[in-house]
Amino acid sequence: MSDITKQSLSELIKNIKDKKLSSTEVTKAFVERSEKSKELNAYITEDFSAAIDKAKRFDEKPNLDLKLPGIPMAVKDLFCTKNIKTTAGSKILNNFIPTYESTVTQNIWNEGAILLGKLNCDEFAMGSSNETSFFGNVQNPIDKDLVPGGSSGGSSSAVAAQLTPITIGTDTGGSIRQPASFTGTVGLKPTYGSCSRYGIVAFASSLDQAGPMAQNVKDCALLQEVISSYDEKDSTSIDFKRNNYSKELTNNIKGKKIGIPKEYRVDGMPKEIEDLWKKGIDYVKDCGAEIIDISLPHTNYALPTYYIVAPAEASSNLARYDGVKYGFRADGENLIDMYEKTRSEGFGAEVQRRIMIGTYVLSSGYYDAYYLKAQKVRKLIKNDFDEAYKKVDAILTPSTPSSAFKIGEKTNDPVSMYLNDIFTVPVNLAGLPGISIPAGHDAKGYPLGLQIIGKAFDEQNLLNIAYAMEEKINFKNKITDWWIK
Amino acid sequence: MSIDLKTIKHISKLSRISVNEKKAEKLAGDLNSIFEFIEKLNELKTDNVQPLTSVAETTLKLRSDEVKSKNLREQIIKNSPQENEDYFVVPKVIE
């Protein structure tokens, strides 16, 4: 069968279940395409020959009742994988081989999927363009020298370029939704507490969530149903009723109330983003849903709040990298000198910057003025959403304030880089689920995404709205395989 | 408010990240532009607002006090940068 890699996850599963394709054929096809696509730099670690061996073993005794039978899958290199190097895109973890598996990846392997390799990302998931990775920047398959977004940039690039049928990323301030938007793919950040954080390299623990990144909403729903689970190894994991999201998926959203928050019309937003949003509103109306104007008055304060809360938690989480128990160690004259040199040489510039911000806002004399203040504003931001959800079922916004930018364009201006996450950050601060779906192209032909934000634990409704809109939008990604010689 | 080089040196010490003069100057510039952006929060009155410490409104679950993982010594030591059968090794701390 030709063009295996062009098939969606759902098609591949059907073909494997119908015995029209073997896991070995499918795995080999994705390995071959990945090998021809090194210029994208989507992988940090490849595990191709082991993947083919596992596929052969699957085919010898196929269990076709599983949800991901013999499906090869590459995952973001922020998930610990037993006996496979896990770097978090950092020099400081360049030699780290976990002796245990993250819950989310374990859930995936339990359903029959096979690890292809570990995908590039911004260092410790801190970045919006994949340029902070110790392993180099990732190319967006949409165009040469274009960023794939971040921090899950290797993941978005790999799904868009069809190096893996589907993948997982993590999202602390937009790291699944923004790269999905930049590459014309679908990315879901689930409700905080939906997917276990156990075995995910921590960045900001009150914000981090794992989620699926896919070519379409149905595939995304299926992977969400696999990865979402209650886990006692994560004390913030929440025990709620999880749906079979893909089975219960419906495009009937008649009568649903969709809110349009006026505060998301930010100054200097390009006209094409405004137009896309208007088109999105029309699609929603076409589906029989009702549009309601709402207000989220503290939207403008979300980014400053995030840039206190996230670095504060990061500075605390990253204190563990001291050159003693695992990871990179630099030589020092004494213990303190060893710590300081290890962290100075082992962390990249953006990570050091965020550790410094976090340390400062938590330091004596500044805690109340910054960290406590930010936690209070975070409450106001969450209250905004609580109020809005008295009137609406979901909220529609653009995913990003622009399409993908060129590599190097924003690296010297941290604040302009941070502004990329203006529409995605409030969702993390409030712990809500959000999905980005591709909805159109800008004048350069680069994809643009729309974001739908749902109520907490209401992933089913969110996916249904995305599914209905996807059908109306009928988006086609423009990928020319320019990187394959 | 402005973050000067002395403050940068102090934060770098607290963070256990060594910085030279050149790096300190770059960091001071970056941090000042970031904090200028953060100062926006001062526009809001928050005296009567309760801080949000967790979005997950659940109380932590209790579990029975049982040992679940055993004999992990080898696994724990496995990734240590300097090998020694039973211990983590660090530069000498006592003369």
HADDOCK unambig.tbl for C-alpha pairs under 7 A between the chains (distance, minus, plus):
assign (segid A and resid 96 and name CA) (segid B and resid 79 and name CA) 6.31 0.50 0.50
assign (segid A and resid 97 and name CA) (segid B and resid 79 and name CA) 6.85 0.50 0.50
assign (segid A and resid 99 and name CA) (segid B and resid 75 and name CA) 6.18 0.50 0.50
assign (segid A and resid 192 and name CA) (segid B and resid 56 and name CA) 6.98 0.50 0.50
assign (segid A and resid 193 and name CA) (segid B and resid 56 and name CA) 6.91 0.50 0.50
assign (segid A and resid 206 and name CA) (segid B and resid 54 and name CA) 6.58 0.50 0.50
assign (segid A and resid 235 and name CA) (segid B and resid 60 and name CA) 6.68 0.50 0.50
assign (segid A and resid 236 and name CA) (segid B and resid 56 and name CA) 6.99 0.50 0.50
assign (segid A and resid 301 and name CA) (segid B and resid 41 and name CA) 6.38 0.50 0.50
assign (segid A and resid 304 and name CA) (segid B and resid 37 and name CA) 6.47 0.50 0.50
assign (segid A and resid 304 and name CA) (segid B and resid 38 and name CA) 4.53 0.50 0.50
assign (segid A and resid 304 and name CA) (segid B and resid 41 and name CA) 6.88 0.50 0.50
assign (segid A and resid 323 and name CA) (segid B and resid 81 and name CA) 6.93 0.50 0.50
assign (segid A and resid 324 and name CA) (segid B and resid 80 and name CA) 6.46 0.50 0.50
assign (segid A and resid 324 and name CA) (segid B and resid 81 and name CA) 6.65 0.50 0.50
assign (segid A and resid 324 and name CA) (segid B and resid 88 and name CA) 6.57 0.50 0.50
assign (segid A and resid 324 and name CA) (segid B and resid 90 and name CA) 6.59 0.50 0.50
assign (segid A and resid 325 and name CA) (segid B and resid 79 and name CA) 6.81 0.50 0.50
assign (segid A and resid 325 and name CA) (segid B and resid 80 and name CA) 4.70 0.50 0.50
assign (segid A and resid 325 and name CA) (segid B and resid 81 and name CA) 6.89 0.50 0.50
assign (segid A and resid 325 and name CA) (segid B and resid 88 and name CA) 6.45 0.50 0.50
assign (segid A and resid 326 and name CA) (segid B and resid 79 and name CA) 4.78 0.50 0.50
assign (segid A and resid 326 and name CA) (segid B and resid 80 and name CA) 4.37 0.50 0.50
assign (segid A and resid 326 and name CA) (segid B and resid 81 and name CA) 5.75 0.50 0.50
assign (segid A and resid 327 and name CA) (segid B and resid 79 and name CA) 6.92 0.50 0.50
assign (segid A and resid 327 and name CA) (segid B and resid 81 and name CA) 6.39 0.50 0.50
assign (segid A and resid 328 and name CA) (segid B and resid 81 and name CA) 6.69 0.50 0.50
assign (segid A and resid 329 and name CA) (segid B and resid 81 and name CA) 6.36 0.50 0.50
assign (segid A and resid 334 and name CA) (segid B and resid 91 and name CA) 5.56 0.50 0.50
assign (segid A and resid 334 and name CA) (segid B and resid 92 and name CA) 6.60 0.50 0.50
assign (segid A and resid 334 and name CA) (segid B and resid 93 and name CA) 6.91 0.50 0.50
assign (segid A and resid 335 and name CA) (segid B and resid 90 and name CA) 6.67 0.50 0.50
assign (segid A and resid 335 and name CA) (segid B and resid 91 and name CA) 5.30 0.50 0.50
assign (segid A and resid 335 and name CA) (segid B and resid 93 and name CA) 6.50 0.50 0.50
assign (segid A and resid 339 and name CA) (segid B and resid 16 and name CA) 6.23 0.50 0.50
assign (segid A and resid 340 and name CA) (segid B and resid 16 and name CA) 4.68 0.50 0.50
assign (segid A and resid 340 and name CA) (segid B and resid 17 and name CA) 4.47 0.50 0.50
assign (segid A and resid 340 and name CA) (segid B and resid 18 and name CA) 5.01 0.50 0.50
assign (segid A and resid 341 and name CA) (segid B and resid 17 and name CA) 6.71 0.50 0.50
assign (segid A and resid 341 and name CA) (segid B and resid 18 and name CA) 6.08 0.50 0.50
assign (segid A and resid 343 and name CA) (segid B and resid 16 and name CA) 6.97 0.50 0.50
assign (segid A and resid 343 and name CA) (segid B and resid 17 and name CA) 5.39 0.50 0.50
assign (segid A and resid 344 and name CA) (segid B and resid 17 and name CA) 4.97 0.50 0.50
assign (segid A and resid 344 and name CA) (segid B and resid 18 and name CA) 5.60 0.50 0.50
assign (segid A and resid 353 and name CA) (segid B and resid 27 and name CA) 6.89 0.50 0.50
assign (segid A and resid 355 and name CA) (segid B and resid 15 and name CA) 6.95 0.50 0.50
assign (segid A and resid 356 and name CA) (segid B and resid 11 and name CA) 6.20 0.50 0.50
assign (segid A and resid 356 and name CA) (segid B and resid 12 and name CA) 6.77 0.50 0.50
assign (segid A and resid 356 and name CA) (segid B and resid 15 and name CA) 6.57 0.50 0.50
assign (segid A and resid 359 and name CA) (segid B and resid 11 and name CA) 6.56 0.50 0.50
assign (segid A and resid 359 and name CA) (segid B and resid 15 and name CA) 6.40 0.50 0.50
assign (segid A and resid 360 and name CA) (segid B and resid 11 and name CA) 6.16 0.50 0.50
assign (segid A and resid 372 and name CA) (segid B and resid 51 and name CA) 6.67 0.50 0.50
assign (segid A and resid 375 and name CA) (segid B and resid 51 and name CA) 4.70 0.50 0.50
assign (segid A and resid 375 and name CA) (segid B and resid 52 and name CA) 5.14 0.50 0.50
assign (segid A and resid 375 and name CA) (segid B and resid 53 and name CA) 6.65 0.50 0.50
assign (segid A and resid 376 and name CA) (segid B and resid 46 and name CA) 6.51 0.50 0.50
assign (segid A and resid 376 and name CA) (segid B and resid 49 and name CA) 5.77 0.50 0.50
assign (segid A and resid 376 and name CA) (segid B and resid 50 and name CA) 5.88 0.50 0.50
assign (segid A and resid 376 and name CA) (segid B and resid 51 and name CA) 4.01 0.50 0.50
assign (segid A and resid 376 and name CA) (segid B and resid 52 and name CA) 6.00 0.50 0.50
assign (segid A and resid 378 and name CA) (segid B and resid 52 and name CA) 6.19 0.50 0.50
assign (segid A and resid 379 and name CA) (segid B and resid 51 and name CA) 6.08 0.50 0.50
assign (segid A and resid 379 and name CA) (segid B and resid 52 and name CA) 4.99 0.50 0.50
assign (segid A and resid 415 and name CA) (segid B and resid 34 and name CA) 6.28 0.50 0.50
assign (segid A and resid 430 and name CA) (segid B and resid 55 and name CA) 6.33 0.50 0.50
assign (segid A and resid 431 and name CA) (segid B and resid 55 and name CA) 5.62 0.50 0.50
